[in-house]
Amino acid sequence: MSNYTINTKCASHHACTNVSSFVRLIRVALFTSLLILSASASYGQGAPRASVDDSARYEIRSKVYNMSAGVNSPRTVSVDFEGKVELDYLGDTVYKAVYKDNYGNAQGQQYDLAPDGAFEGQTILVLQLYAVSGFDFENPRKALAEKGFSMVRYKDYPPSPEQFRQDLDRACQLWIISDATSKLSDEHIELIKTYFDRGYGVYIWGDNEPYYADANKVAEALFGGSMEGDTYGAQPVGIQVNESSPGIREGHDVTTGLETVYEGITIATLAEQSNLTPLIYGSANNLVSAAYEKDGKRAILDGGFTRLYNKWETAGTDRFIKNAAVWLVNVDNFELPSPELSDAE
């Protein structure tokens, strides 16, 4: 599926990352070829997915993800003016911080979760139920296209359940941006639940009260999640000092390459629950973004969708979005669907 928008209003880890660019290019090309073949076949991606064997998981990750996956503060080998590797007084290799952007995040796509172009041929389905002037989704679209993702976006209202089912059949993941009032029917929710249970990723976005109506409906149906409130933030946050402090949770795939991230302006706070992995705590120590990762299923719940269009250029938003989309493809837990399964649907 190509990019298009449908307006329905009227209807502390460290790693050496000095890896050969040529090897990385070959790895991406091989994996991209597999994805393009799967996306172009005459079957839907909403079919049940076969689980990846534990013994194959490391190999899959090494093919799909960058070497710096899960590393917030990557380091590289230090060399002297002659190009020789520097050693300390004990004879150990010296590592140094990589080049960083103005916000202190590692500079370069090699420090994202996956290389550029790795998911060519894969489509993200977006239900943008909150659709004010200026929220054209162009910045997220461009960022996700760098990783190879195309996008189908419904603006203001969702499609009919029948059309929604067809769209889910060809999407590698679903994103929902909630409005102040619910626009998803029980049938929509049921289709989302089935899709999620089959191993497809779901990104659930809300924002300050009352802009989390459908976010809460979907989160409750999938894993018992919820959000509420209206907390003013508007600040960048760094890596957490400890697990009870504001900031980015270190070491998760979604926060790869991030030492600073913008929290959003006015934010809904997620309910703390044991089945969610925190990703970002805001400056007020409120849980802004969290991941669900149980039984091979993946979802992200986020209380700050204004980051998608307001102050987009501020610390880390584009990398966080790209990492999230890559992680939600869920290729290290499930195989790509086979034509036989889909044709039988």
N, C-alpha and C positions, 0 to 999 in steps of 0.2 A: 504494500500500500504506500502511495506517495503522500507527501505532506499536503493536507488540506484542512480547512476549517468549515464546520457546518453550523450556521447560525439557526438555532431551532426556536428562536423567540416567537416567531410567527408559526412555526410548526414545533611512658617515656621509652618508645622503642627506637633503636638506631639500626641502620643497615647500610652496607656498602651497595651502591646502586650504579656502579661503573660497569654497565653491561654493554656488550657489543650492539650497536644500532642495527647492524646487518642481521644478526641472529634474531633480534626483536622483530625486525621487518618480516623475516621469513615466517616466524611464529604467528604473527598477526595475519599474514596472507593465507596461511593454511587454515586457521580458525575461521577467518572471514569467508573463505570459499565454502566451508561446511555450513555456515549460517545462511549464506545466500542460497545454496541448494535447498535447504530446509524451508526457507521463506518462499521460494518460487514454486515449490511443489503444490499440487492441487489438493491441499488439505488444510484444515484449520489448526491453529496452534492451541486452541482451547481443549484439545483432546487430552485424556489422561496421560501423565508422564511417568516413565520408568525411572526408578531411583538409581542414582549413581552408586556403584559399589565403593565401599570405604577404601579399598586398595587403589582405586583409580582417582580418588579425589585430589590427591596431591599433584598428580600428573595433569589433570584438567586445570587446576588452578595455575600451574606453571605455564600452561599454554595460553590461557585466557588473560590472566592478570599480569600487571607489571611486577617486577622484582620487589618493588617498594610497597606492595600491598600490605595494608595494616600498619604502615610506618608513618607517624605524624611528622617526625623531624628527621628526614633522611640525611645521611652523610655519605661522602664519597672519599675515595683514596686521595691523599695529598701527595703531590709530586713536586720535585724541586725544579729549578730553572733548566735543568738538563733533561727533564722528563722522567727522572728516576723516582720510584716510589720512596717516600720518606719513611724512615724508621725512627722509633724513639730509642732511648738509652738502653732499653731491654731488648731491642731488636724487633719489636712489634710494629706492624704497619700503623702509620698515623692516618687518622680520618679527620676530615673537616666538614663543616656545614656546607650544603650546596647553596647556589645562588638563590636569593629570595626576592619576592615582589615587595611592593611598598607596605604590605600589611604583615610581612614576616612569614609568608607561606612559600614553600619550595617552588621554584620557577621551572616550568617545563612539563609537557604532557607525560613524560616518563615517571612523574611523581603522582599522577592520577592513579586510580585503582586499575584501570585498563588502558591500553594504548589507543590512540586515535584510530578510527576505522574498524575497530575490532568487532562491532556489531552491525556491520553493513547488512542491509536487508531485513532488519528487525524493526517492528513498529510498536510505538507506544500509543495507547488509546487514552485520550484525555477528556474527561467530563468537566468542563469549566463552567460550573453552575453559578459562580460569582463572576459577572462580566461587566465591570464598569469601564467607562472611557479611560483609555490609557493602559488597560491590562490586556494587551494584544498577544501575550505569550511569545513574543518574538525573541526575546533574550534567551529563555529556556530552550526554545526550538533550535536556535543557532548553536547553543552550547551542546545540546544532545546530538545534533547532527555531526559534531566533531567525532563522536564515538561511533557514528554510523547509523544512529537511530533516525527513522522517519516518524511522522506523527499524524494521527487523525484526531481532530479536536472538535468536540461539540460545545458550542457556546450558548450559555444561558439556560438551556433545557436539555435533558438527555434524549436520546432517540427512543423510539418505541421499544418495548422489550424484545420484539421479534428482530428488529434491526440491531439492537444491542447484542443479542446472542451471536449474530453473524459477525459483528465487529470484534467481539471477544475471541471468536474462533481464529482471528488472524492477528491478534496482538500478543506481544511477549509479556506485557504488563499493563496495568490500569492505573491511571492517576485520577483522583477526584478532588476538585476544589469546591468546597462547600459554600452555600449561600446562607442567608439568615433564616430562610424558610425551607422546608424539605421539598425536594423535587423528584426524589427517587421513590418509586412505588415498591410495594412488597415484592413484586415479581423481579424488579431490578436488583433488589437486595439478595434475593434467592440466587439469581444468576451470578452475582459477584461472589457469593459464598461458595458456590460450586467451583467457580474459576479459581478462587483462592485455595480451596481444598485440594485441587489438582496440582498445586505447586507453582502457580503463577503469582508474580509479585503484585502487590497493591500499595500505592502511595496515597494516603488519606490526609488531605490538607484542610485545616480549619484556620480561624483567626480569632481576634478578640470578639467577645460577646456582642451580638448573637450569631456570628458567622461560623457556626459549627453544627448546624442542624443535621445535615446529611453525614457530616464527618462522624458525629456521635452514633447515628443509626448504623453506619457501616462498621465502625470500630466495635460497637457492641455486638453486632452479629458475627464478626470474624474472631474476636479474641477478648471480648468483654472490656474494651477500652473506652475512654471518654476524655473530654476536655471541658474546661469552663473558665470564666473570668475574663478580665481585661487588665493586663499588667503592662505598664509602660516600660520599654526597654531602650531601643535605639542606640545600642552600644555594641562594639565588637567584644567578644570574649575569647580568652586564650585557653590553653589546655588546663584542665582541672588540677589544682594542687592536691586534692584528695577527692574521694568519691562523694563527699557531701558539700563540695564547693561549687561555685559557678564555673562554667566553661565546657570545653569539648572533652568527651570521654576518649581517652587515649587508647589506641590499639585496635579499634574496630575498622573493618574494611571501608565502611561508609565515610569515616573521617580520615582516610588515607591522605597524606600530604597537607593536612590542615593543622596549623598551630594557632590560627586566629580565624574566627568566623563572625559575621554580623548576625545578631539575634533577631532582628525585626523591630518594628516600631511598637505597636500595641499588640500584645500576644495573649493567646489563650494558654492556660496551663494544663498540661496532661495530668491525669490522675496517676499517682505512683502505684504500680502493681508489679508483682514478682515475675510475671511472664513477659515483661518488657525490658529491653536493654537500653538504658539511657544513651543518647548520642550528644545532646546539647542541653546544658542547664543555662538559663538566662542570667543576666546580671543581678536579678532579684532572687536568685537561687530557685527559680521556678523551672520545671521540666518543660522544655520547648519542643524537643524532638526525641523520639525513641523508636527502636526497632523491635519487631516481633520476629523471633526465629526459633520456632519449636516444630518438631516433627517434620523438618524439611520445608516448612512453609515460611514465607517471608512477607512482611508488611512494614511500612513506616507510617507512624502517626506524627503529625507535625502541627503545631499551633500557631504558625506564623507564615501564612501564604503570601503576605504582602512582600516578602523577600523576593518573590518571583518577578516583581516589576518595580518596586520602590527601592531605590538605592542598590540596584542590582550589582553595580560595579564595586560596592563595598566588600570588605574582607571575606573571601572564600566562598561566596554563594555559588558561583558557577562550578567550582570543583565539587562542592557538596552535592549539587544537583546531578552532575555527571556520575559521581561515585554511586549515588543512590540508585540511579537507573541501571548501572552495570550490576550492582549487587542484587537488584530485584529480578534480573533475568534468571537468577538462581541456577546457573549452569553447573555449580559445584555440588548441587544436591540432586538434580534431575537431568536426565538425558533430554535432548531435543526430541519432540514427538515424531513418531514414525508415520509414513503415509498410510500404512495398513490400519492403524488405530483410527486415524482421522476419517478415512474413507468409510469406515464402518459406522461412524457416528450418524 
